[in-house]
């Protein structure tokens, strides 16, 4: 399974971590599109947390893919920031895992890597197995 994601951040909150001087955690919600290498498209929505207590550069999240036929897939992902060009421009790498779902995603398991970029509130990645 390979393709691209393009999404827009629709909600973002930064919260200080109690007892952790100058540390915070960010919660993010996004919605967008997935385009698979086969040409099939779907809706991609999810949430993630950035800057966890153990490592402020790591993010983790969950996403749902909905295809036009109503098939629903469940994904998890984890990544890190490798490059920060400006306060609103980042890029990095990560891993993703498909955890099955309904319809054509039922019983589907898979994983791979992705390269991502964020410019303002616009997120894009390329993923592969």
C-alpha positions as CSV (number, residue, x, y, z in Angstrom):
1,X,0.0,0.0,0.0
2,X,1.5,3.4,-1.0
3,X,0.2,6.8,-1.8
4,X,-0.1,10.3,-0.5
5,X,-2.1,12.2,2.2
6,X,-3.0,15.8,2.0
7,X,-4.8,17.4,4.9
8,X,-5.7,20.6,6.7
9,X,-5.3,21.1,10.5
10,X,-8.8,22.0,11.7
11,X,-8.1,22.3,15.4
12,X,-4.8,22.8,17.4
13,X,-4.1,23.4,21.0
14,X,-0.9,23.8,23.0
15,X,-0.9,22.9,26.6
16,X,1.9,23.3,29.2
17,X,2.9,20.1,30.9
18,X,2.6,20.4,34.7
19,X,5.9,20.1,36.4
20,X,7.9,20.2,33.1
21,X,9.5,23.6,32.8
22,X,9.0,25.1,29.4
23,X,7.5,21.8,28.0
24,X,4.2,21.5,26.3
25,X,2.1,19.0,24.4
26,X,0.2,19.9,21.3
27,X,-3.1,18.2,20.3
28,X,-4.1,18.4,16.6
29,X,-7.1,17.3,14.6
30,X,-7.0,17.1,10.8
31,X,-9.1,16.2,7.8
32,X,-8.0,15.6,4.2
33,X,-7.7,13.2,1.4
34,X,-5.7,10.0,0.7
35,X,-4.7,9.1,-2.8
36,X,-3.5,5.5,-3.2
37,X,-1.0,4.5,-6.0
38,X,-3.9,2.6,-7.6
39,X,-5.6,5.9,-8.2
40,X,-8.3,5.3,-5.6
41,X,-9.2,8.2,-3.3
42,X,-10.6,8.4,0.2
43,X,-11.2,10.8,3.1
44,X,-8.5,10.8,5.8
45,X,-9.3,12.2,9.3
46,X,-7.5,11.9,12.6
47,X,-5.9,13.3,15.7
48,X,-2.4,13.4,17.0
49,X,-0.3,14.5,20.0
50,X,3.0,16.3,19.4
51,X,5.7,16.7,22.1
52,X,5.1,13.9,24.6
53,X,6.8,13.9,27.9
54,X,9.4,11.3,27.0
55,X,10.5,13.0,23.7
56,X,9.3,16.5,22.6
57,X,10.1,15.9,19.0
58,X,7.9,12.8,18.6
59,X,4.3,12.8,17.5
60,X,1.8,9.9,17.6
61,X,-1.7,9.7,16.2
62,X,-4.7,7.7,14.9
63,X,-6.5,8.2,11.6
64,X,-9.5,6.8,9.8
65,X,-9.7,6.3,6.1
66,X,-13.2,6.2,4.4
67,X,-13.4,5.1,0.8
68,X,-16.3,5.9,-1.6
69,X,-17.8,2.4,-1.2
70,X,-18.0,3.0,2.6
71,X,-15.0,0.8,3.6
72,X,-13.4,2.2,6.7
73,X,-9.7,1.6,7.7
74,X,-8.0,2.3,11.0
75,X,-4.4,3.5,11.1
76,X,-1.9,4.5,13.7
77,X,1.3,6.5,13.0
78,X,4.4,7.9,14.7
79,X,6.9,10.3,13.4
80,X,9.6,12.9,14.2
81,X,10.7,16.2,13.0
82,X,13.9,16.0,11.1
83,X,13.9,19.6,9.7
84,X,12.6,22.9,10.9
85,X,13.0,25.6,8.3
86,X,10.8,28.3,9.9
87,X,8.4,28.5,12.7
88,X,5.6,27.4,10.3
89,X,7.5,25.0,8.1
90,X,8.6,21.5,9.3
91,X,9.4,18.1,7.7
92,X,10.3,14.7,8.9
93,X,9.8,10.9,8.7
94,X,7.7,8.3,10.4
95,X,6.0,4.9,10.4
96,X,2.4,3.9,9.9
97,X,0.4,0.8,10.6
98,X,-3.0,-0.3,9.2
99,X,-5.1,-2.1,11.8
100,X,-8.0,-3.5,9.6
101,X,-11.5,-2.0,9.5
102,X,-14.6,-2.7,7.6
103,X,-15.4,-3.6,4.0
104,X,-12.2,-3.9,1.9
105,X,-10.1,-3.0,5.0
106,X,-11.5,-5.9,7.0
107,X,-8.6,-8.1,8.2
108,X,-6.1,-5.9,6.4
109,X,-2.8,-5.5,8.2
110,X,0.2,-3.6,6.9
111,X,2.8,-1.1,7.8
112,X,5.4,1.1,6.2
113,X,7.2,4.4,6.3
114,X,6.4,8.0,5.3
115,X,8.0,11.3,4.7
116,X,6.0,14.4,5.6
117,X,6.0,18.2,5.5
118,X,3.9,20.8,7.2
119,X,3.6,24.4,5.9
120,X,1.3,26.5,8.1
121,X,-1.8,24.3,8.6
122,X,-1.3,22.3,5.4
123,X,0.1,18.7,5.9
124,X,1.3,16.4,3.1
125,X,3.1,13.0,3.1
126,X,4.1,10.2,0.9
127,X,3.8,6.7,2.3
128,X,4.8,3.2,1.2
129,X,5.0,-0.4,2.5
